[in-house]
Amino acid sequence: MRNTQEYICDTAQRLDTFLAEAIGQTRSQIAHLIKHEFVSINDKKISRPGIKLKSGQKIEVEFPEVIESQAQEVDFDVEILYEDEDVLVINKPSGVTVHPAPSVKEPTLVDWLKHKGIRLSTISGEERHGIVHRLDKGTSGAMIVAKNNEAHEFLSKQLQDKSMGRYYLAVVTPPLKDDVTIIESNIGRSAHNRLKMACGLDHGKYAKTMFKHLALSSDEKAQLIACKLFTGRTHQIRVHLESLNRHILGDHIYGLSPRIEKAERILLHAYLIYFEHPKTKEKLFFTADFDTVMQETIKKKFDKEILNEVIDTDYIISSFTTAS
């Protein structure tokens, strides 16, 4: 059963501005309600957020019923890199899916957030859990989670205007030819394999990735690279590498057959993330350590002294700043 609330406008102003203040939610959430015709002015359904209200008008909001999904029992732990009342920065384990789906049978990161009690507003009828950006199931590393609606809106805007920075580390084969490689190519769903994305498609969305050489393996067959995302398309790093006939070790969708290549996981890790804090406006930087599998694989393949130098966060950031 839906809950209906009535409000009276006392001064002329925009509908979405009035309701955002009256209900105490963000304008984007209010806009969602209005566009789906959950809002009436003087008993007439309205679908435009920017409509001007007159003093004395009656506004009715019909809040959609929320069916909260039950959390699965969580059998994994997640390292917390930072937490306050607004944001949570975590080191996502490899093998954990972020969002539940009919095809996902195991517990997800969202299930873990439910167990922590992180549930954002359900004003639009959708249960939200503060996921600002995603990582593929096999990819590990730094992720930001918003703990309230205001933080979610603020962080999402940073993701869109590129003021939030994300740097990944990956082990690829064969090595890239140049010290810095930039790929700008649209990405869309592959017509030949629905599990894959593909480059250069007319219906695809613009995507840009920069790759930076960090170290060559002892046998010179593999390379440790840093990757900077300028956009956030599905499988972006993996697809752009495939367009160069390169692949990440352990990637069995875009890479070699598992029979040919023995790797416990895809060697792709969200190593560094920075963003402006939604409340303090301070610029924060966080580094996520490798898990045991990735750490041991990298140690076996690459010289330790070189590694210590090239995975330094200042070195990585300055390398991309110089190359941009």
Secondary structure as GFF3:
##gff-version 3
##sequence-region A 1 324
A	DSSP	beta_strand	3	8	.	.	.	ID=ss1
A	DSSP	beta_strand	13	14	.	.	.	ID=ss2
A	DSSP	alpha_helix	15	23	.	.	.	ID=ss3
A	DSSP	alpha_helix	27	35	.	.	.	ID=ss4
A	DSSP	beta_strand	39	41	.	.	.	ID=ss5
A	DSSP	beta_strand	44	46	.	.	.	ID=ss6
A	DSSP	beta_strand	52	53	.	.	.	ID=ss7
A	DSSP	beta_strand	58	63	.	.	.	ID=ss8
A	DSSP	beta_strand	79	83	.	.	.	ID=ss9
A	DSSP	beta_strand	87	92	.	.	.	ID=ss10
A	DSSP	alpha_helix	109	116	.	.	.	ID=ss11
A	DSSP	beta_strand	140	146	.	.	.	ID=ss12
A	DSSP	alpha_helix	149	161	.	.	.	ID=ss13
A	DSSP	beta_strand	165	173	.	.	.	ID=ss14
A	DSSP	beta_strand	180	184	.	.	.	ID=ss15
A	DSSP	beta_strand	187	189	.	.	.	ID=ss16
A	DSSP	beta_strand	197	199	.	.	.	ID=ss17
A	DSSP	beta_strand	208	216	.	.	.	ID=ss18
A	DSSP	beta_strand	223	229	.	.	.	ID=ss19
A	DSSP	alpha_helix	236	242	.	.	.	ID=ss20
A	DSSP	beta_strand	247	248	.	.	.	ID=ss21
A	DSSP	beta_strand	268	276	.	.	.	ID=ss22
A	DSSP	beta_strand	283	287	.	.	.	ID=ss23
A	DSSP	alpha_helix	292	301	.	.	.	ID=ss24
A	DSSP	alpha_helix	304	310	.	.	.	ID=ss25
A	DSSP	alpha_helix	313	323	.	.	.	ID=ss26
###
